[in-house]
Amino acid sequence: MSTLTEVAAEREKNATEAMRHAAAVAAKHTSLAKKTRALPAVAAEHQYEAVTREQIEYVQSRHQTD
């Protein structure tokens, strides 16, 4: 019985830590989304360059977090 109690306590500890980490990741994502929404619209003739730049920045940010 004590082993089950210890395992349950460890699972709860792990779940709490995972929730803290998820909250931090969600806050960062939300902040980035708000910044993106606040950006001005890109003129039609410059949309290709803007999308290309955004994709490069996204891939770079993904590699930094991996």
C-alpha positions in Angstrom: 0.0 0.0 0.0 2.8 2.4 0.8 4.3 1.8 -2.7 1.0 2.8 -4.3 0.9 6.0 -2.1 4.5 6.8 -3.1 3.8 6.3 -6.8 0.6 8.4 -6.6 2.5 11.2 -4.9 5.2 11.0 -7.6 2.6 11.1 -10.4 1.0 14.1 -8.8 4.3 15.9 -8.5 5.1 15.2 -12.1 1.7 16.4 -13.2 2.0 19.6 -11.3 5.4 20.3 -12.9 4.1 19.5 -16.3 1.2 21.9 -15.8 3.6 24.7 -14.8 5.7 24.1 -17.9 2.6 24.0 -20.1 1.3 27.3 -18.6 4.7 28.9 -19.4 4.6 27.7 -23.0 1.0 28.8 -23.4 1.8 32.3 -22.0 4.7 32.6 -24.4 2.5 31.5 -27.4 -0.3 33.9 -26.4 2.1 36.8 -26.1 3.5 36.0 -29.6 0.0 35.7 -31.0 -1.0 39.1 -29.6 2.2 40.7 -31.0 1.4 39.2 -34.4 -2.2 40.4 -34.4 -1.0 43.9 -33.6 1.3 44.1 -36.7 0.1 46.3 -39.5 -1.2 44.7 -42.7 1.4 44.0 -45.4 0.9 45.5 -48.8 0.0 42.9 -51.5 3.2 43.3 -53.4 5.3 42.6 -50.3 3.3 39.6 -48.9 5.6 37.0 -50.4 8.6 38.5 -48.7 6.8 38.9 -45.4 5.5 35.3 -45.4 9.0 34.0 -46.3 10.6 36.0 -43.5 7.9 34.8 -41.0 8.5 31.2 -42.0 12.3 31.6 -41.5 11.8 33.2 -38.1 9.4 30.4 -37.1 11.8 27.7 -38.0 14.6 29.4 -36.2 12.5 29.8 -33.1 11.5 26.1 -33.2 15.2 25.0 -33.5 16.0 27.2 -30.5 13.4 25.5 -28.3 14.4 21.9 -29.3 
